[in-house]
Amino acid sequence: MTDALLSIEGLTKRFGGVVASDNVRLDVMPGELHAIIGPNGAGKTTLIGQLCGEIAPNAGGIHFGGRDITALPVHDRSLMGLARSFQITSLFPHFTALENVALAVQAHAGHSFRFWRPARRETELRDPARAALDRVGLGHRADATVARMSHGEHRQIELAMALATSPRMLLLDEPMAGLGPDESARMVKTLRELKGELTILLIEHDMNAVFALADRITVLVYGRTIASGTPAEIRANAEVRAAYLGEQEAVSHV
């Protein structure tokens, strides 16, 4: 059996009296798109924060590619191939799409002290940035100023920024957040094309997208894993329906 690319063992995180991650255990296999769902406050974003190194767990361990990364800082995890996108985009609005992605390439390469000029001029930054924009369907908008682009395009740029670092695994925190139907459809199309090529851990509230994309789904409630399985298994799970899916009318139409 293939070893997991990402393995989480007993991950626990407390904020005062609140247990945001409660002994979470999870394996993500190479090439898999694994979705994490759950109601607001379930601890999904806290879990992602621990995986990328922004939040230190109180207990448990994280292994990536067979290596214990529990105590590694964010940049070292990025160099190993873990790339994260965020719930809220953080782009330079007066830069072009290409320049924003080039800055991500530059930061990943460790040239942060040669900040503005290289991101605008250097071929070794510009070429991978353009290739990443092509992969998310924004190659034709590379020279557009971000401030003049739509929210959906901003989400695509952020995904391109993650892809430009040549990751082994993407950690995606609600990439469909705030998107309209057409924009969501484009994002689903992009993720479907990336599926299998990259390993993806997806946090998402859009159940139509989750059930259309995921190989496996894990359900968190109050920081605890209550179920993990295929989309069909999750849809049929009575505890999951009672805790979460019963509130998601869209699931019945998937």
C-alpha positions as CSV (number, residue, x, y, z in Angstrom):
1,M,0.0,0.0,0.0
2,T,1.3,3.5,-0.9
3,D,2.5,5.5,2.1
4,A,0.6,8.7,3.0
5,L,2.2,11.9,1.8
6,L,0.8,13.7,4.8
7,S,0.1,12.0,8.0
8,I,-1.4,13.6,11.1
9,E,-1.3,11.8,14.4
10,G,-3.2,12.9,17.5
11,L,-3.0,16.6,16.7
12,T,-4.4,18.7,19.5
13,K,-4.6,22.5,19.8
14,R,-6.2,24.4,22.7
15,F,-6.9,28.1,23.0
16,G,-7.6,28.5,26.7
17,G,-10.6,26.3,27.4
18,V,-11.5,25.8,23.7
19,V,-10.2,22.7,22.0
20,A,-9.8,23.7,18.4
21,S,-8.2,20.4,17.3
22,D,-9.1,17.4,19.4
23,N,-6.8,14.4,18.8
24,V,-7.1,14.7,15.0
25,R,-5.8,11.8,12.9
26,L,-5.7,11.9,9.1
27,D,-3.7,10.4,6.2
28,V,-3.6,12.0,2.8
29,M,-2.4,9.8,0.0
30,P,-0.2,10.9,-2.9
31,G,-2.3,12.4,-5.7
32,E,-5.5,12.4,-3.6
33,L,-7.9,15.3,-3.3
34,H,-9.0,15.1,0.3
35,A,-11.7,17.5,1.5
36,I,-12.3,18.6,5.1
37,I,-15.8,19.8,5.9
38,G,-17.6,20.9,9.0
39,P,-19.7,23.7,10.4
40,N,-18.3,27.1,11.3
41,G,-16.0,26.8,14.4
42,A,-15.2,23.1,13.7
43,G,-11.5,23.9,13.7
44,K,-10.8,23.5,10.0
45,T,-8.7,26.7,9.5
46,T,-6.8,26.0,12.8
47,L,-5.9,22.6,11.4
48,I,-4.6,24.1,8.2
49,G,-2.6,26.6,10.3
50,Q,-0.9,23.8,12.1
51,L,-0.1,21.9,8.9
52,C,1.6,24.9,7.3
53,G,3.5,25.9,10.5
54,E,1.7,29.1,11.5
55,I,0.1,27.5,14.6
56,A,2.0,25.2,17.0
57,P,0.0,22.2,18.3
58,N,-0.1,21.4,21.9
59,A,0.2,17.7,21.2
60,G,0.5,15.2,18.3
61,G,2.6,15.1,15.2
62,I,2.7,15.9,11.5
63,H,4.7,13.9,9.0
64,F,5.1,15.0,5.4
65,G,7.0,12.9,2.8
66,G,8.1,10.6,5.7
67,R,9.7,13.4,7.7
68,D,8.5,14.8,11.0
69,I,7.7,18.5,10.3
70,T,5.8,19.2,13.6
71,A,8.3,21.8,14.7
72,L,9.5,23.1,11.3
73,P,8.9,26.8,10.5
74,V,6.6,27.9,7.7
75,H,9.4,28.6,5.2
76,D,11.0,25.2,5.6
77,R,7.7,23.5,5.0
78,S,7.2,25.6,1.9
79,L,10.7,24.5,0.6
80,M,9.6,20.8,1.2
81,G,6.6,21.4,-1.1
82,L,3.7,22.4,1.1
83,A,1.9,25.4,-0.3
84,R,-1.1,27.2,1.2
85,S,-3.8,29.5,-0.1
86,F,-5.9,31.5,2.3
87,Q,-9.6,32.3,3.0
88,I,-8.9,36.0,2.4
89,T,-6.7,37.0,-0.5
90,S,-3.7,39.2,0.2
91,L,-2.5,40.7,-3.1
92,F,-0.7,43.9,-4.2
93,P,-3.6,45.7,-5.9
94,H,-1.5,48.1,-7.9
95,F,0.7,45.3,-9.3
96,T,-0.2,43.1,-12.3
97,A,-1.3,39.5,-11.9
98,L,2.1,38.5,-13.3
99,E,4.0,40.7,-10.8
100,N,2.1,39.3,-7.8
101,V,2.8,35.7,-8.8
102,A,6.5,36.6,-9.6
103,L,6.8,37.9,-6.0
104,A,5.6,34.5,-4.7
105,V,8.3,32.8,-6.8
106,Q,10.9,35.2,-5.5
107,A,9.9,34.7,-1.8
108,H,10.0,30.9,-2.3
109,A,13.5,31.2,-3.8
110,G,14.7,33.2,-0.8
111,H,15.4,36.5,-2.5
112,S,13.2,38.7,-0.4
113,F,15.9,41.4,0.0
114,R,15.9,42.0,-3.8
115,F,12.3,42.7,-3.6
116,W,10.8,45.0,-6.3
117,R,13.1,45.1,-9.3
118,P,13.7,41.3,-9.7
119,A,10.0,40.6,-9.5
120,R,9.3,42.9,-12.3
121,R,12.3,42.1,-14.6
122,E,14.0,38.8,-14.1
123,T,13.2,36.0,-16.5
124,E,13.7,33.3,-13.8
125,L,10.8,34.8,-11.9
126,R,8.6,35.9,-14.7
127,D,8.6,32.7,-16.7
128,P,7.4,30.4,-13.9
129,A,4.9,33.1,-12.8
130,R,3.4,33.2,-16.4
131,A,3.3,29.4,-16.5
132,A,1.4,29.3,-13.2
133,L,-1.1,31.8,-14.5
134,D,-1.6,29.7,-17.6
135,R,-2.4,26.7,-15.4
136,V,-5.3,28.5,-13.7
137,G,-6.6,29.9,-16.9
138,L,-5.4,33.5,-16.4
139,G,-2.5,33.6,-18.9
140,H,-4.4,36.1,-21.0
141,R,-4.8,38.4,-17.9
142,A,-1.1,38.3,-16.8
143,D,-0.6,42.1,-17.5
144,A,-3.9,43.2,-16.0
145,T,-3.7,45.3,-12.8
146,V,-5.1,43.3,-9.8
147,A,-7.2,46.2,-8.6
148,R,-9.1,46.1,-11.9
149,M,-9.8,42.3,-11.7
150,S,-12.7,40.5,-10.3
151,H,-12.8,38.7,-6.9
152,G,-12.9,35.3,-8.8
153,E,-9.7,36.3,-10.6
154,H,-8.1,37.3,-7.3
155,R,-8.8,33.7,-6.1
156,Q,-7.2,32.3,-9.3
157,I,-4.1,34.5,-8.8
158,E,-3.7,33.2,-5.3
159,L,-3.9,29.7,-6.5
160,A,-1.3,30.5,-9.2
161,M,0.9,32.0,-6.5
162,A,0.8,28.6,-4.6
163,L,1.4,26.7,-7.9
164,A,4.4,28.9,-8.8
165,T,6.4,27.5,-5.8
166,S,6.3,24.0,-7.5
167,P,4.5,22.3,-4.5
168,R,4.0,18.6,-3.8
169,M,0.8,19.4,-1.9
170,L,-1.7,22.2,-1.9
171,L,-3.5,23.3,1.3
172,L,-6.5,25.2,0.0
173,D,-8.6,27.1,2.6
174,E,-12.0,27.9,1.0
175,P,-10.9,28.7,-2.6
176,M,-14.6,29.2,-3.5
177,A,-15.3,31.7,-0.8
178,G,-17.3,34.7,-2.2
179,L,-17.4,33.4,-5.8
180,G,-20.5,33.5,-8.0
181,P,-21.8,30.5,-9.8
182,D,-19.7,31.0,-13.0
183,E,-16.5,31.8,-11.0
184,S,-17.1,28.7,-8.8
185,A,-17.5,26.6,-11.9
186,R,-14.2,27.9,-13.3
187,M,-12.4,27.1,-10.0
188,V,-13.9,23.6,-9.9
189,K,-12.6,23.1,-13.4
190,T,-9.1,24.2,-12.5
191,L,-9.0,22.0,-9.4
192,R,-10.2,19.0,-11.4
193,E,-7.4,19.6,-13.8
194,L,-4.9,19.7,-11.0
195,K,-6.3,16.7,-9.2
196,G,-4.0,13.7,-9.5
197,E,-1.1,15.9,-10.7
198,L,-0.8,17.3,-7.1
199,T,-2.0,16.2,-3.7
200,I,-4.6,18.6,-2.4
201,L,-6.1,19.1,1.0
202,L,-9.3,21.2,0.5
203,I,-11.3,23.0,3.1
204,E,-14.6,24.2,1.5
205,H,-18.2,25.0,2.4
206,D,-19.5,24.6,-1.1
207,M,-20.8,21.0,-0.9
208,N,-21.4,20.8,-4.6
209,A,-17.8,21.4,-5.2
210,V,-16.6,19.1,-2.4
211,F,-18.7,16.1,-3.6
212,A,-17.7,16.8,-7.3
213,L,-14.0,16.9,-6.5
214,A,-13.1,14.8,-3.5
215,D,-11.7,11.3,-3.4
216,R,-12.2,11.2,0.3
217,I,-13.8,13.5,2.8
218,T,-13.1,14.1,6.5
219,V,-15.7,15.7,8.7
220,L,-14.7,17.9,11.7
221,V,-17.2,19.0,14.4
222,Y,-15.9,20.9,17.5
223,G,-12.3,20.0,16.5
224,R,-13.0,16.3,16.5
225,T,-13.1,14.0,13.5
226,I,-16.5,12.3,13.4
227,A,-16.1,10.5,10.0
228,S,-13.7,10.0,7.1
229,G,-14.5,8.2,3.9
230,T,-15.5,8.4,0.3
231,P,-18.2,10.9,-0.8
232,A,-20.8,8.1,-0.9
233,E,-19.9,7.0,2.6
234,I,-20.0,10.5,4.0
235,R,-23.3,11.2,2.4
236,A,-24.8,8.0,3.9
237,N,-23.3,8.6,7.4
238,A,-26.2,9.3,9.8
239,E,-23.9,11.0,12.4
240,V,-22.6,13.3,9.7
241,R,-26.0,14.2,8.4
242,A,-27.2,15.0,11.9
243,A,-24.2,17.1,12.7
244,Y,-23.7,18.9,9.4
245,L,-24.9,17.7,6.1
246,G,-28.6,17.8,7.1
247,E,-28.2,21.6,7.1
248,Q,-26.7,21.7,3.6
249,E,-29.6,21.4,1.2
250,A,-27.3,21.6,-1.8
251,V,-25.9,18.1,-1.0
252,S,-29.1,16.4,-2.0
253,H,-28.7,17.8,-5.5
254,V,-25.1,16.6,-6.0
